[in-house]
C-alpha cells in the first residue's frame, strides 16, 4: 500500500487494503454498516481508472436489480463512459445472458421462456396429480435437488436408497415438460449454467475470457448451487472477490448455507481475508449489543468489530407489556414521541417495525391506523406477479416463444372463447403425439388435423389470428406501443370489469396496466422487457421515498437501515422460532436474525415483547427471548 490513489482517498485503512486486492481469490467480511458496497464500487473504480483494466473484463454480481443499477451509476460517475462497459447484474440475469448465447449446447432455443413461481407451481401441481404425490412435498423436493446441483438422473440414482423413487420420477417429468415447452424456472437458470460451464470446456474458456475479474456480493447467502456457479465463473486464476458477513446469514429456508462462507479457505487455498470491522451506521450501544448477542454463536468467523461513530448514543429500550395489543399500543406511543419531539424529530419513514413472522403485522397496522399514522407494509405482491400484468405479458411471451404452453393456458380464456379444459387437453395430447416433429403450440393450433370441432375450433381459429396479428405488431411497434396494442385489441379493460376474478380493485388494476406501459417504455426490445419481468426481485420495490412508518419482517429488512428500529414480539417460540429450539444450527441462525434486526438501527433501538401471546387461538404466557438476556445491562434501559 505504498502508492496512494485518488480514487481510494476516502477509504479507511481496512477498506483501502481490501479495495487494492486485484488478483487471486479474496474474502472481505463486512459487518453491518462497514461500507461494503463502497469498497466493491471503489475497487472497480480503482481497477479501471488507476490500474488500466478494461472494464468489459469485470463482472460484479448482486442480489437485486436496484443494487446493480446503483453500483453501475456510482462507477460511471467516477470513471466516465468507460464504466458502462462493466457488467453488473444479479446471478439470474448473468446466467440468462450466458444461456441465451450458448443455449444450443443444452438443446434450447435462444428465445426460451423463464417461468415465474406461479407458472412453475401450476406445472408441478399437474405432475403431482398425475403421479399421486403431494404438491408441497414435490415442490420442496425439486427445489432442494436444484439448489444442491442434482439433475433428475442424479436424483434417480440415489432414489432407491432414500426411498424417493416416485419423487425423482416426478422431477424427471417436470424437467421433461420444461424442455418440451422450451422453458426454464429460476433455479434452472443457475443450474443449467453451472452444468454447461462444468461440462463444456470451450464455453467455460470463452466465459472466463470475457470476465476475468469477478465480484460476488452477499456471499453469506450462497447455496451450493451459487457456490459452484461462482467457482465456474472465476476462471483458472480464481480472480474472485467475495464480500459478505457470516453473522448475517439468515436465508437457510432459501438454500443458503453458512458453511460455504466459513469454508471458503478450503475451496480456495490461496484466499486472502480482509475484515471490515468498523460499523459507521450505529451508535456504540447498538454495535456493542449486537456483538454481545452474536458472540454466543459457535460456528462463525472470529473478527474484531468496533463503532466508527464514537458515540455511545441512547440506551437500548427494553419494554415488556401484558399482551400483544398493549405491545402495539406502546410501540405506537414510542413512534409518536420520536416523531413529535421538539429536538431532532424522527421522520416516520426513518422508523421501522420489525417482526419475525409476517402475520404479526396485523395488530401494528390496526394501531397505526387508529393513530392516523401513515404506514407502508413491505412485502405485498410484486408488480410483475399481479394478475393483470401477467396476462398481458403472457400474450407477449407467445410472440417470442411458440412452445410456451403456460402462457397459452393463461391467455386462451382471456377473454372467454368457449375453449374449455378438455379442448386444451386435446391440444396438448396432439403436441405430445407429434413431439418428434418439434410441434409448437402455434403449429398445433394451425394444424389441419387438430382434433377440435364446433365452438372450440372456431375459438382456436380466432385466437390464432390474434396471435398472428401480435406477431406482426411486435416487429412494427415499440415495446410501449406493443403493450398498449395488446390491451386495446383484447378490450382488456372491459374484460376486467366483467370478470368476477378481476372486478375487485378495478381502479388499482388499471393503474398497474398504465405502469406496465411506462415500464415498457424503458426497453428497446420486447424480449428484454420479458426477461426483466421474469427475474424481477421483490426487494427492488423496497425503499420508496414517502413519510410512512415501515412494517416488515426482519428478513425483509436486511440491507436497510433506519434511525429507529422496533424489534417486536421477541419471545421464545417466535424469536427464536419454535422450530429452532431443538436444533443448534437453526438456533444459531435465529440469533443471526436477531443480530440483523438490531443492526438496522442507527440511533434508537427498541426491543419489545408481551407477557402473553395468542397461540393456537388461545392466549398463553410466554418467556422473553433468550437473546435479550445476552445483552449487557449497561447498554439497556427497561421501560
C-alpha positions in Angstrom: 0.0 0.0 0.0 2.9 2.4 -0.6 1.3 4.1 -3.5 -1.7 6.4 -2.9 -4.5 6.7 -5.4 -7.1 9.5 -5.6 -10.0 7.0 -6.0 -9.1 5.3 -2.7 -8.6 8.5 -0.7 -12.0 8.3 1.1 -11.5 4.8 2.5 -10.2 3.8 5.9 -7.1 1.5 6.1 -9.2 -1.7 6.3 -11.3 -0.7 3.3 -8.3 0.5 1.3 -6.4 -2.7 1.8 -9.4 -4.7 0.6 -10.1 -2.5 -2.4 -6.5 -2.8 -3.6 -6.8 -6.6 -3.9 -6.8 -7.4 -7.6 -5.5 -10.9 -8.4 -6.4 -14.2 -6.9 -9.3 -15.1 -4.5 -10.2 -12.8 -1.6 -12.9 -12.8 1.1 -14.0 -9.5 2.6 -16.0 -9.9 5.8 -18.1 -6.8 6.2 -20.0 -6.2 9.5 -23.2 -4.2 9.4 -22.7 -0.5 8.4 -19.0 -1.1 7.4 -19.3 0.2 3.9 -19.0 -3.0 1.9 -20.8 -1.5 -1.1 -18.4 1.4 -1.1 -15.5 -1.0 -1.1 -16.9 -3.0 -4.0 -17.6 0.1 -6.1 -14.4 1.8 -5.2 -12.4 -1.3 -6.1 -14.0 -1.4 -9.5 -13.2 2.3 -10.0 -9.6 1.7 -8.9 -9.2 -1.2 -11.3 -10.5 0.9 -14.2 -9.1 4.3 -13.5 -5.8 3.6 -11.7 -4.9 0.1 -12.9 -6.0 0.5 -16.5 -8.0 -2.7 -16.5 -10.6 -3.0 -19.4 -14.0 -2.6 -17.7 -15.5 -5.2 -20.0 -13.4 -7.8 -18.2 -15.1 -7.0 -14.9 -18.2 -8.8 -13.6 -20.0 -7.6 -10.4 -22.8 -9.8 -9.1 -25.6 -8.6 -6.8 -28.9 -9.9 -5.5 -31.2 -7.2 -6.8 -31.5 -5.2 -10.0 -31.8 -2.0 -7.9 -28.4 -2.6 -6.3 -26.9 -3.4 -9.7 -28.1 -0.2 -11.2 -26.9 1.9 -8.3 -23.4 0.3 -8.4 -23.0 0.9 -12.1 -24.1 4.6 -11.7 -21.6 5.1 -9.0 -18.8 3.6 -11.1 -19.7 5.6 -14.1 -19.8 8.8 -12.1 -16.0 8.4 -11.3 -14.5 6.7 -14.4 -16.8 8.2 -17.0 -18.5 6.5 -20.0 -15.9 3.6 -20.0 -17.6 2.4 -16.8 -20.7 1.4 -18.8 -18.8 -1.5 -20.3 -18.6 -3.2 -16.9 -21.1 -6.0 -16.3 -23.2 -5.6 -13.2 -26.2 -7.9 -12.5 -28.0 -10.5 -10.4 -27.0 -14.1 -10.6 -30.1 -14.9 -12.6 -29.5 -12.1 -15.1 -25.9 -13.1 -15.6 -26.9 -16.7 -16.2 -29.6 -15.7 -18.5 -27.0 -13.9 -20.7 -24.8 -16.9 -20.8 -27.6 -19.3 -21.6 -29.0 -17.1 -24.4 -25.6 -17.2 -26.1 -24.8 -20.9 -25.6 -28.3 -22.4 -25.4 -27.7 -24.8 -28.4 -25.2 -26.7 -26.2 -28.2 -27.8 -24.0 -30.8 -28.1 -26.8 -32.7 -24.9 -26.1 -33.8 -22.2 -28.4 -32.5 -18.7 -27.8 -36.0 -17.4 -27.1 -36.7 -19.8 -24.3 -39.2 -18.5 -21.7 -38.5 -18.1 -18.0 -41.3 -19.3 -15.8 -42.2 -17.3 -12.7 -43.0 -19.1 -9.4 -46.8 -19.2 -10.2 -46.4 -20.8 -13.6 -43.9 -23.3 -12.2 -46.3 -24.2 -9.5 -49.0 -24.9 -12.0 -46.9 -27.5 -13.8 -45.7 -29.1 -10.5 -49.4 -29.4 -9.4 -50.3 -31.1 -12.7 -47.4 -33.6 -12.3 -48.2 -34.2 -8.6 -51.8 -35.0 -9.5 -50.7 -37.4 -12.3 -48.3 -39.3 -10.0 -50.4 -39.1 -6.9 -47.9 -37.0 -5.0 -48.4 -34.2 -2.6 -47.8 -30.8 -4.3 -45.9 -29.1 -1.4 -43.6 -32.1 -0.9 -42.9 -32.4 -4.6 -42.2 -28.7 -4.9 -39.8 -28.8 -2.0 -38.1 -31.9 -3.3 -37.5 -30.4 -6.8 -36.2 -27.1 -5.2 -33.8 -28.9 -2.9 -32.5 -31.1 -5.8 -31.7 -28.0 -7.9 -30.2 -26.0 -5.0 -27.9 -28.9 -4.3 -27.0 -29.3 -8.0 -28.8 -32.6 -8.6 -30.1 -33.4 -12.0 -33.0 -35.8 -12.4 -30.6 -38.5 -13.3 -28.6 -38.0 -10.1 -31.8 -37.9 -8.1 -32.9 -41.1 -9.6 -29.6 -42.8 -9.0 -30.0 -42.2 -5.2 -33.8 -42.6 -5.2 -33.8 -46.3 -4.0 -31.5 -45.6 -1.1 -33.5 -42.6 0.0 -36.9 -44.1 -0.8 -37.7 -41.2 -3.2 -38.3 -43.1 -6.4 -41.7 -41.5 -7.2 -40.5 -38.0 -6.3 -37.4 -38.4 -8.6 -39.7 -39.7 -11.4 -41.8 -36.6 -10.9 -38.7 -34.4 -11.0 -37.8 -36.0 -14.4 -41.3 -35.5 -15.7 -41.1 -31.8 -14.6 -37.8 -31.2 -16.4 -39.1 -33.1 -19.5 -42.1 -30.8 -19.5 -40.0 -27.7 -19.3 -37.7 -28.9 -22.0 -40.6 -29.7 -24.3 -42.0 -26.2 -23.7 -38.6 -24.6 -24.1 -38.9 -23.0 -20.6 -36.8 -22.8 -17.5 -37.6 -21.9 -14.0 -35.4 -19.6 -11.9 -33.3 -22.4 -10.4 -32.8 -23.8 -13.9 -31.1 -20.5 -15.0 -28.4 -21.2 -12.4 -28.3 -25.0 -12.6 -28.1 -25.1 -16.4 -25.3 -22.5 -16.4 -23.3 -24.5 -13.8 -23.8 -27.8 -15.7 -22.9 -26.0 -19.0 -19.7 -24.4 -17.7 -18.6 -27.7 -15.9 -19.3 -29.9 -18.9 -18.2 -27.7 -21.9 -14.6 -26.6 -21.6 -14.8 -24.4 -24.7 -17.8 -22.5 -23.3 -16.1 -22.1 -19.9 -12.9 -20.8 -21.5 -14.9 -18.2 -23.5 -16.9 -17.1 -20.5 -13.8 -16.9 -18.3 -12.0 -14.9 -21.0 -14.9 -12.5 -21.2 -15.0 -11.9 -17.4 -11.6 -12.1 -15.8 -12.4 -10.3 -12.6 -15.4 -11.4 -10.7 -17.0 -9.9 -7.5 -19.6 -11.9 -5.6 -21.8 -9.9 -3.2 -23.7 -11.2 -0.1 -21.6 -14.4 -0.1 -23.1 -15.5 3.2 -26.4 -16.1 1.4 -24.9 -18.5 -1.1 -26.3 -22.0 -1.7 -24.3 -24.9 -3.0 -25.6 -24.0 -6.5 -24.4 -20.4 -6.1 -21.1 -21.6 -4.8 -20.4 -23.8 -7.8 -21.6 -21.1 -10.2 -19.1 -18.6 -8.8 -16.3 -21.2 -8.8 -17.0 -21.8 -12.5 -17.1 -18.1 -13.3 -13.9 -17.3 -11.5 -11.7 -18.8 -14.2 -8.4 -20.7 -13.8 -6.8 -18.0 -11.7 -9.8 -17.6 -9.4 -9.8 -13.8 -9.6 -12.8 -13.6 -7.4 -13.7 -11.1 -4.7 -16.2 -12.4 -2.2 -18.0 -9.9 0.1 -20.3 -10.9 2.9 -20.8 -11.4 6.6 -21.4 -14.8 8.1 -23.2 -13.1 11.0 -25.9 -12.1 8.6 -26.7 -15.5 7.0 -30.4 -15.8 7.6 -31.8 -17.4 4.5 -31.4 -21.2 5.0 -35.0 -21.7 4.0 -34.0 -20.5 0.6 -31.0 -22.8 0.4 -28.3 -20.5 2.0 -25.6 -22.4 3.8 -23.4 -20.5 6.3 -20.7 -23.2 6.0 -20.0 -22.1 2.4 -18.5 -18.7 3.6 -17.0 -20.4 6.6 -15.1 -22.9 4.5 -14.0 -20.7 1.5 -10.4 -21.2 2.5 -10.6 -24.9 1.9 -12.1 -24.3 -1.6 -9.6 -21.5 -2.5 -6.3 -22.3 -0.7 -4.7 -19.0 -1.7 -7.7 -17.0 -0.3 -6.8 -13.6 1.2 -9.0 -12.5 4.1 -9.8 -8.8 4.8 -12.1 -7.7 7.6 -14.2 -4.5 7.5 -14.9 -4.3 11.2 -15.8 -0.7 11.7 -19.6 0.0 11.9 -20.3 3.6 10.7 -24.1 3.1 10.9 -24.9 2.7 14.6 -24.1 4.1 18.0 -21.7 2.2 20.2 -24.6 0.9 22.4 -26.2 -0.7 19.4 -22.9 -2.0 18.0 -21.9 -3.5 21.3 -25.3 -5.1 22.0 -25.2 -6.7 18.5 -21.8 -8.2 19.2 -22.8 -9.4 22.7 -25.7 -11.3 21.1 -23.8 -12.8 18.1 -20.7 -13.9 20.1 -22.8 -16.7 21.6 -22.7 -18.5 18.2 -20.0 -21.1 17.9 -20.0 -21.5 14.1 -18.6 -18.1 13.0 -15.5 -16.4 11.8 -13.6 -14.6 14.6 -13.3 -10.9 13.8 -12.9 -7.6 15.5 -15.8 -5.1 15.3 -15.9 -1.6 16.6 -18.1 1.6 16.4 -16.9 4.2 13.9 -19.2 7.0 15.2 -17.5 7.1 18.6 -20.9 8.0 20.0 -22.5 6.0 22.8 -26.0 7.1 21.9 -29.3 6.4 23.6 -29.7 3.3 25.7 -31.5 0.3 24.1 -35.1 0.3 25.3 -36.4 -3.0 26.6 -40.2 -2.9 27.0 -42.5 -5.5 28.5 -46.3 -5.4 28.1 -49.2 -7.5 29.2 -50.2 -8.7 25.7 -49.7 -8.1 22.0 -52.3 -5.4 21.8 -50.6 -3.5 24.6 -47.3 -4.0 22.9 -48.6 -2.5 19.6 -50.1 0.5 21.5 -46.7 1.1 23.3 -44.8 0.9 20.0 -47.1 3.5 18.5 -46.6 5.7 21.6 -42.8 5.5 21.1 -43.2 6.4 17.5 -45.3 9.4 18.2 -42.9 10.6 20.9 -39.9 10.3 18.5 -41.8 12.0 15.6 -43.2 14.9 17.7 -40.3 15.7 19.9 -39.0 19.3 19.7 -35.4 18.4 19.4 -34.3 16.3 16.3 -37.7 14.8 15.5 -37.6 11.5 13.6 -39.5 11.2 10.2 -41.9 8.3 10.0 -40.0 6.9 7.1 -37.0 6.6 9.3 -38.8 4.2 11.7 -39.3 0.5 11.1 -41.4 -2.0 13.0 -39.8 -5.4 12.5 -41.2 -8.9 13.3 -40.2 -12.5 12.9 -43.3 -13.6 11.0 -45.5 -11.7 8.6 -48.8 -12.4 10.3 -47.6 -10.3 13.3 -48.0 -7.1 11.3 -51.8 -7.0 11.6 -52.1 -5.6 15.1 -49.5 -2.9 14.4 -51.4 -1.9 11.3 -54.5 -1.6 13.3 -52.9 0.6 16.0 -51.2 2.8 13.4 -54.5 3.3 11.6 -56.2 4.3 14.9 -53.4 6.8 15.5 -53.8 8.1 11.9 -50.1 7.4 11.2 -49.3 6.5 7.7 -47.5 3.3 7.2 -46.1 1.1 4.4 -46.4 -2.7 4.6 -43.3 -4.0 2.8 -43.9 -7.4 1.2 -47.1 -7.1 -1.0 -47.5 -8.8 -4.3 -44.6 -7.9 -6.6 -45.6 -5.8 -9.6 -44.8 -8.4 -12.3 -46.8 -11.1 -10.4 -50.1 -9.2 -10.5 -52.7 -11.0 -12.4 -53.4 -8.3 -15.0 -49.7 -7.7 -15.7 -49.1 -11.4 -16.1 -52.0 -11.7 -18.5 -50.7 -9.1 -20.9 -47.1 -10.3 -20.7 -48.2 -13.9 -21.4 -49.6 -12.8 -24.8 -46.2 -11.0 -25.4 -44.3 -14.2 -24.5 -46.2 -16.2 -27.1 -44.9 -13.9 -29.8 -41.4 -14.8 -28.6 -41.6 -18.4 -27.6 -44.1 -20.5 -29.6 -43.6 -23.5 -27.3 -44.7 -21.8 -24.1 -47.8 -23.8 -23.0 -48.1 -22.0 -19.7 -48.6 -18.7 -21.5 -51.0 -20.4 -23.8 -53.1 -21.8 -20.9 -53.1 -18.4 -19.2 -54.3 -16.5 -22.3 -56.7 -18.9 -24.1 -59.6 -17.9 -21.9 -58.8 -14.1 -21.7 -61.2 -13.1 -22.9 -63.6 -16.1 -23.0 -63.6 -18.0 -26.3 -65.6 -21.1 -25.5 -62.5 -23.2 -25.1 -62.6 -25.5 -22.0 -60.1 -27.7 -20.2 -60.9 -30.7 -22.4 -60.1 -28.8 -25.6 -56.8 -27.7 -24.0 -56.0 -31.3 -23.1 -56.7 -32.4 -26.7 -54.2 -29.7 -28.0 -51.5 -30.9 -25.5 -52.0 -34.5 -26.4 -51.8 -33.6 -30.1 -48.4 -31.9 -29.4 -47.1 -34.9 -27.5 -48.2 -37.3 -30.3 -46.2 -35.1 -32.7 -43.3 -34.4 -30.5 -40.7 -35.7 -32.9 -41.7 -33.1 -35.4 -40.9 -30.3 -32.9 -44.6 -29.4 -32.6 -45.0 -26.0 -31.1 -48.2 -24.5 -29.7 -48.6 -22.3 -32.7 -48.1 -25.1 -35.2 -50.5 -27.3 -33.3 -53.2 -24.5 -33.3 -52.9 -24.1 -37.0 -52.6 -27.8 -37.9 -55.3 -29.2 -40.2 -55.6 -32.4 -38.1 -56.1 -30.7 -34.7 -58.9 -32.8 -33.1 -61.3 -29.9 -32.3 -64.8 -29.2 -33.6 -67.6 -26.6 -33.4 -67.3 -23.7 -31.0 -63.8 -24.8 -29.7 -62.4 -24.9 -33.3 -63.8 -21.5 -34.1 -62.4 -20.1 -30.8 -58.9 -21.5 -31.6 -59.0 -20.0 -35.1 -59.9 -16.6 -33.7 -57.2 -17.0 -31.0 -54.5 -18.0 -33.6 -55.4 -15.0 -35.8 -55.0 -12.8 -32.8 -51.5 -14.2 -32.1 -50.5 -13.8 -35.8 -51.6 -10.1 -35.5 -49.5 -9.7 -32.4 -46.5 -11.3 -34.2 -46.7 -8.6 -36.8 -47.2 -5.8 -34.3 -44.3 -7.0 -32.2 -42.0 -6.2 -35.1 -43.7 -2.9 -36.1 -44.2 -1.3 -32.7 -42.0 -0.2 -29.8 -42.5 -2.3 -26.6 -44.5 0.5 -25.1 -46.9 0.7 -28.1 -47.0 -3.1 -28.4 -48.2 -3.4 -24.8 -50.8 -0.7 -25.4 -51.9 -2.6 -28.6 -52.4 -5.9 -26.8 -54.6 -4.2 -24.1 -56.7 -2.4 -26.7 -57.0 -5.4 -29.0 -58.2 -7.6 -26.2 -60.6 -5.0 -24.9 -58.9 -5.9 -21.7 -60.4 -3.2 -19.5 -63.9 -4.3 -20.3 -62.9 -7.9 -19.6 -61.6 -6.9 -16.1 -64.9 -5.0 -15.4 -67.0 -8.0 -16.2 -64.8 -10.7 -14.7 -65.6 -11.8 -11.1 -61.8 -12.5 -10.6 -60.7 -9.0 -11.7 -63.5 -6.6 -11.0 -62.4 -6.1 -7.3 -59.8 -3.3 -7.1 -60.5 -2.4 -10.8 -59.0 1.1 -10.5 -55.8 -0.3 -9.0 -55.6 -2.8 -11.8 -55.9 -0.1 -14.4 -53.1 1.8 -12.7 -51.0 -1.3 -12.8 -51.5 -1.6 -16.6 -50.6 2.0 -17.0 -47.4 1.3 -15.0 -46.6 -1.6 -17.3 -46.8 0.6 -20.3 -44.5 3.1 -18.6 -42.1 0.3 -17.7 -42.1 -1.0 -21.3 -41.0 2.5 -22.5 -37.6 1.9 -20.8 -36.8 -1.0 -23.2 -35.9 -1.1 -26.9 -36.9 -4.8 -27.3 -39.9 -6.7 -26.0 -37.6 -9.7 -25.2 -35.7 -7.5 -22.8 -38.9 -6.5 -21.1 -39.9 -10.1 -20.7 -36.6 -11.1 -19.2 -36.8 -8.2 -16.8 -40.3 -9.2 -15.8 -39.2 -12.8 -15.2 -36.2 -12.1 -13.0 -37.5 -9.1 -11.2 -37.0 -9.4 -7.4 -39.3 -8.2 -4.7 -36.6 -6.4 -2.8 -36.3 -4.0 -5.7 -39.6 -2.4 -4.6 -38.4 -1.6 -1.1 -37.4 2.0 -0.1 -39.9 4.3 -1.8 -39.5 7.9 -0.6 -42.6 8.5 1.4 -43.1 9.6 5.0 -44.6 6.4 6.4 -43.6 4.0 9.1 -42.1 0.9 7.5 -43.6 -2.5 8.6 -41.7 -5.6 7.5 -40.3 -9.0 8.6 -36.7 -9.0 9.9 -35.7 -10.9 6.7 -37.2 -8.1 4.6 -35.2 -5.5 6.5 -31.8 -7.0 5.5 -29.7 -4.4 3.7 -31.8 -1.5 5.0 -31.2 1.0 7.8 -33.4 3.3 9.9 -32.9 6.0 12.6 -35.2 4.0 14.9 -36.0 0.2 14.9 -38.6 -1.6 16.9 -37.8 -5.3 17.4 -41.2 -6.7 18.3 -42.7 -9.9 19.8 -39.2 -11.0 20.9 -40.4 -14.1 22.8 -39.3 -17.7 23.0 -41.1 -19.6 20.2 -41.2 -16.5 17.9 -37.6 -15.2 18.1 -36.1 -17.7 18.3 -38.7 -19.6 16.3 -40.1 -22.6 18.0 -38.8 -24.9 15.2 -35.3 -24.0 16.0 -35.3 -24.7 19.7 -34.1 -28.3 19.4 -31.7 -27.7 16.5 -28.3 -26.0 17.4 -27.7 -24.9 13.8 -31.1 -23.4 13.4 -30.9 -21.7 16.8 -27.7 -20.0 15.7 -29.4 -18.8 12.6 -32.2 -17.3 14.8 -29.5 -15.5 16.7 -28.3 -14.1 13.4 -31.8 -13.0 12.6 -31.8 -11.1 15.9 -28.4 -9.6 15.1 -29.6 -8.4 11.7 -32.7 -6.8 13.1 -30.9 -4.9 15.8 -28.1 -3.7 13.5 -30.7 -2.0 11.2 -30.8 0.8 13.8 -28.7 3.9 13.5 -29.6 5.8 16.7 -32.6 4.2 18.5 -33.3 0.5 19.2 -36.4 -0.7 21.0 -36.9 -4.3 21.9 -40.5 -5.1 22.9 -42.3 -8.2 24.0 -45.6 -9.3 25.5 -46.0 -11.5 28.6 -49.0 -13.2 26.9 -49.4 -14.2 23.3 -52.1 -15.7 21.2 -51.0 -19.3 20.4 -53.4 -21.6 18.5 -56.3 -19.2 19.2 -55.5 -19.2 22.9 -53.8 -16.5 25.0 -50.8 -18.1 26.8 -47.9 -16.8 29.0 -44.6 -16.7 27.1 -41.0 -16.0 28.1 -39.0 -13.2 26.7 -36.3 -14.1 24.1 -33.1 -15.6 25.4 -31.3 -13.1 23.1 -32.4 -10.2 25.2 -30.7 -11.8 28.2 -27.4 -11.9 26.2 -27.2 -8.0 26.1 -25.1 -6.4 28.8 -27.3 -4.4 31.2 -25.1 -1.3 30.9 -26.5 -0.8 27.3 -30.2 -1.0 28.2 -33.0 0.8 29.8 -36.1 -1.1 30.9 -39.4 0.6 30.5 
